[in-house]
């Protein structure tokens, strides 16, 4: 069984033999929820590729002290995967983030699509994006990831088009597309950007903007509108399914 993973803000300068102390909510979760005890092995990560393995040396109400015996650097997986996620309603936003993180997506971009029922504005935007960040961090620990996804602030359609334009493989899930996702070749290196629309679908004008922006940049490949299959998935699950189908054909899952 793999070791439980806990997040620390930084592992800079930490070597074998060092004592790393976790405090606050992270320590409380380790001690009170996971019930880690002295002598148990544990993994620590900064979410940016550094991982420290060690044993619990001391615990307190909001304290976990770990004696490190090994530090390693985990290379970022290739190709990188970015999923642009149109805002789902209710708790389905957090569900989408959780699934995308567990699958292995490297970057999650919330998108204010025209047909989104939910709108992020002002203070709500800050709080909602914060929930996505927190959900992603917890899911990354559960998935034993050394690299945590980047969760962006809210993007508009023009910004999504720019992301597509710079990708080595640019994809938009669309139920009316004729190209199956399974037919596309996934690059071994570089970046894959996948756009997932809202429950009401991506509007024709929106689609024209996205494909037009992506096609206008000679450095980016042509954007592909693709379908998963005959079934129509919810926006909260489609991204994870599509990303998993693509990753299965790369060395990330090899």
N, C-alpha and C positions, 0 to 999 in steps of 0.2 A: 504494500500500500504506500502511495506517495505521501510525503510529509505535508502537514498543514503549513500553509503559507500566510505570513503576516507582512503588512506593509510598514516600511519606515521611510521617512522623508529623504534620507540620504545614507548611502553606505560608503561615501568618500572617505578614504583613509583607513577604512576598517580592514584589518588583516587577521590571519589565524591567531588565536589567543586573545583577541579583543573581547571586551564585555559590552554588549549593546543593550540599552535599556529602552523598552517601549512603555509609554505612559498614556493616560487618557483613555479614550474609547477603544483604541486598538488593543491596549493591554487588558481592559475590562472584558472585551470580547474573547480574548485568548484564555483568560483565567476563569471568568464566570460562565461563559457560554461553551467554549470548547473544553474547559476544565483541564487545561494543560498543567502538569505537575513537574516538580523538580526532577531533573534527570531525563525527561522526555525530549526526543529530537524534534527540531523545528526548522523551517526555512524562512528566511527573511528576504524581502526584495524591495528595491526602491522603485520598481515599476518601469525602470529605464534600462533594463538589461543586466543589472548587478544582482547577484544572489549569494546569500551567506547561509551556510549550514552550520548548525550548532545544537547545543543542549540547553534546556532551561536550567538556570542556576539559582534563580530566586523568583518568587511571586509575591504580589501584594494585592490590595483591593483594586488598584489601578496601576499596577506595575508588573512588568515581565522583563526579567534580565536573562539574556542569552549569551552563553560563552561560545564564541565562534571558533570552529575548527577548520573551516574551508570557505574560501571566497572564490566565486567564479563569475566570468562575464559570458553572457549568452548572446550570440549574434542575432540581430534582427532577421526574421524570416523573409524570404523572397519568393515570389513578388509581394509587394505590399498591397493590402486591400483596404480601400476606402468605401464605405457605404453611406450614401446620402439617403437619409430616412425622413420621408414626409411625416409631419407630426400626427401620430395617432391620437385618438381621444381616450380619456381616462387613464387607467394604469397600463394600457397597452404600449405606451411609450417606453416605460421602464421595462416591460416584457421584451420589447424589440431590442433594447440596449443590452439586456441580460443575455439574450440568445446570441446576438452578434458578437459579444465579448467572449462567450464560451466557445463559439466556433473558431475564433482567432482573428477577427477583424482588427486592423491596426488603427483605423481612424473612423469616427462616427460623426456625421455632419447632419444636424437637425435642419430640416428644410421647410420653409413656409410656402407650401404649394397653394395654388389658387383654391383648390377644392378641400383643403384641410378645414375640418370643423373647428378644431382647436386653434387658437391664436396666442402667440407669446408676445406680450407687449410690456414694456417698462419693468416694474418689479417682478411681475409674473415670469417674464423671460429669464431673469437672473435666477429666480428660485427654481424654475423648471430645468434650466440647464444644469444647475447645481445638483438636482436630483439625478439627472442622467449621469453626471460625473460620479456621484456616490454609488449608484447602481452598478456602473461599469467597474469601479474599483472592487466592490464586493464580489462581483462575478469573476473578475480576473483572479482574485485570490482563490475562489472556489475551483477555478480551472487550472490552478497552479502555474499561472503565467508569470514570466520574468519581465515581459514587456506589457504594460497596461495600455489600452487604447487611448488615443487622443480624442477627447470629446469637444468639438468646436462649439462656438456660439452660433446662434441662428443665422442661416444663410438664406439669401433670396435666390430667385431663379437665375439671374445674371451670374452670380457667384458660383452656382452649381455648374453653369455652362463653362465657366473658366476652368473648373476642376476637370470636367470632361475633356476639354481641349488639351490639357496637359498630360492626359493619361496615355499609357502605352496600350491599354485596352479599355475602351469606354463603352459602358453598357447601360441601357435603360430597360427595366422590366415593363412590359406593356402587354396587356391581354389580347390585343389585336395584332401583335407582331406575328410574322410568318416564320422567322428564323428561330429554331430551337436553341436554347442556351447550350445544350450538349454538343452542338456542331462547331462551336467556336474554339479556336486554339488559344490556350492561355500562355502568355509569355513566361519564361523561366525567371526573368529578372524584370525590374521596373515596377510599374504601378498599374493596378486595376481599380477603376472607379465604377461603382454600381449604384444606379439611382432607383429607389423604390418609391413609387407614388402613393398618394393617399387612397382611402377606401373608395372614393368616387372616381379614381383614375386620374391620369395626367391629361389635362385639357389639350386640344389641338394646337391652340396658340402657344401654350407653354412648351409643348413638344417641339414645335417649329423653332422656338427660341433656343432650346437646349441643343438641338441637332445643328442649328445654324451656327451657334457660337463654337461648338466643337469642330465643325467642319471648316471654320474660317482660319484656324490655326494650323499652319503647315507642319508644326512640330508635333501636333497631336494626331492620333489616328482617327479615322472616321468613326463616329458614334454608331453603335449597333442597338437597335431596338429588338429585344428578344423576349421569348416566352419560356416558361418552365415546362408547361405541359397543358393538357386539356383542363386541369383543375385551376380554379382561381383562388389563390391564397389570400389571407388577411395581410394587410400591410405590416403588421407586427411580426409575422412569421416568414414572409416571402424573402426578406433580405438574408436571413440566416440560412434558409434552404438553398438559395441561389449561391451564396458565398461558399457554403459547404460543398455544393456540386462542383464549383470551380476549383476550390482548394484540393479536392480529391484527385485532380489531374495535375497537381504540382508536387514538388519535393517537400512542400510544407506538411503533407500528409503521407509522404513516401515511406 
